[in-house]
Amino acid sequence: MDYKQRAQFRKSDAWHAFKAKCRLLTSTDFITREPLSKTWNLHHLDLNVKHYDDISDIHKFMPLNKKTHELVHELYKTYRRDHKVLDRLKIVLEKMEELTDGKES
């Protein structure tokens, strides 16, 4: 499926019904645990475009708020090439927390 076909699929009754079904199962962003906003996304875990319209398995999707969804896609680009990006991200976040909380050694 190309971009236009995927966009068309997201307008379909089948997609809207599937997304509504998923929404009944959760009310929070999987990563942040924040309440789902009005602009939440149902994230495809399988990024193979040949499988884009396969909504047969709810476990292949993840409810994410818009910003979380964008962040996941952005990080994934690097993660595919270098799994250690998560280790470096954790170092940055821990250092931010340390400095912000005044626990600098």
C-alpha positions as CSV (number, residue, x, y, z in Angstrom):
1,M,0.0,0.0,0.0
2,D,1.3,3.4,-0.8
3,Y,0.7,6.5,1.4
4,K,-2.5,7.5,-0.4
5,Q,-3.9,4.0,0.0
6,R,-3.0,3.9,3.7
7,A,-4.7,7.3,4.2
8,Q,-7.8,6.0,2.4
9,F,-7.8,2.9,4.6
10,R,-7.7,5.1,7.8
11,K,-11.0,6.7,6.5
12,S,-12.7,3.4,6.1
13,D,-15.6,2.1,8.3
14,A,-13.6,-1.0,9.1
15,W,-10.7,1.0,10.5
16,H,-13.0,3.3,12.5
17,A,-14.8,0.3,14.0
18,F,-11.5,-1.4,14.8
19,K,-10.1,1.8,16.4
20,A,-13.3,2.2,18.4
21,K,-13.0,-1.4,19.6
22,C,-9.4,-0.8,20.7
23,R,-10.4,2.4,22.5
24,L,-12.9,0.4,24.6
25,L,-10.1,-1.7,25.9
26,T,-7.9,1.2,27.2
27,S,-8.1,4.8,28.1
28,T,-4.4,5.6,28.4
29,D,-1.3,6.0,26.2
30,F,0.7,2.8,26.4
31,I,4.0,4.6,27.0
32,T,3.2,7.7,29.1
33,R,0.2,6.3,30.9
34,E,-1.5,9.6,30.2
35,P,-5.2,9.7,29.3
36,L,-5.7,9.3,25.6
37,S,-6.4,12.7,24.0
38,K,-9.0,13.4,21.3
39,T,-6.2,13.1,18.7
40,W,-4.8,9.7,19.8
41,N,-3.4,7.3,17.3
42,L,-3.7,3.6,17.0
43,H,-0.1,2.7,16.2
44,H,0.7,-0.2,13.9
45,L,3.4,-2.3,15.4
46,D,3.9,-4.1,12.1
47,L,5.3,-1.4,9.8
48,N,5.3,-3.7,6.7
49,V,3.0,-1.8,4.3
50,K,1.7,-5.0,2.9
51,H,0.1,-5.7,6.3
52,Y,-1.2,-2.2,6.9
53,D,-4.9,-3.1,6.4
54,D,-4.6,-6.3,8.4
55,I,-6.7,-5.6,11.5
56,S,-7.2,-9.3,12.4
57,D,-5.0,-9.1,15.5
58,I,-5.6,-6.3,18.1
59,H,-2.2,-7.2,19.7
60,K,-0.4,-5.7,16.6
61,F,-1.6,-2.2,17.6
62,M,-0.8,0.2,20.4
63,P,-2.8,3.2,21.6
64,L,-0.6,6.3,21.7
65,N,-1.2,10.0,22.0
66,K,-0.1,12.0,19.0
67,K,3.2,13.3,20.3
68,T,4.1,9.8,21.7
69,H,3.3,8.3,18.3
70,E,5.5,10.8,16.5
71,L,8.4,10.2,19.0
72,V,8.1,6.4,18.6
73,H,8.4,6.7,14.9
74,E,11.3,9.1,15.1
75,L,13.2,6.9,17.6
76,Y,12.5,3.8,15.6
77,K,14.4,5.2,12.6
78,T,17.6,5.2,14.6
79,Y,16.7,2.1,16.6
80,R,16.6,-0.1,13.5
81,R,20.3,0.9,12.8
82,D,21.5,1.1,16.4
83,H,19.7,-0.5,19.3
84,K,22.1,1.2,21.8
85,V,20.2,4.5,21.1
86,L,17.9,3.5,24.0
87,D,20.9,3.2,26.4
88,R,22.1,6.7,25.3
89,L,18.6,8.1,25.7
90,K,18.4,6.7,29.2
91,I,21.7,8.4,30.1
92,V,20.4,11.7,28.8
93,L,17.2,11.4,30.7
94,E,18.9,10.4,33.9
95,K,21.3,13.3,33.7
96,M,18.4,15.7,33.0
97,E,16.6,14.3,36.1
98,E,19.8,14.6,38.2
99,L,20.5,18.2,37.2
100,T,16.9,19.3,37.4
101,D,16.4,17.8,40.8
102,G,19.6,19.3,42.1
103,K,21.3,16.0,42.8
104,E,24.4,16.8,40.9
105,S,27.5,15.3,42.5
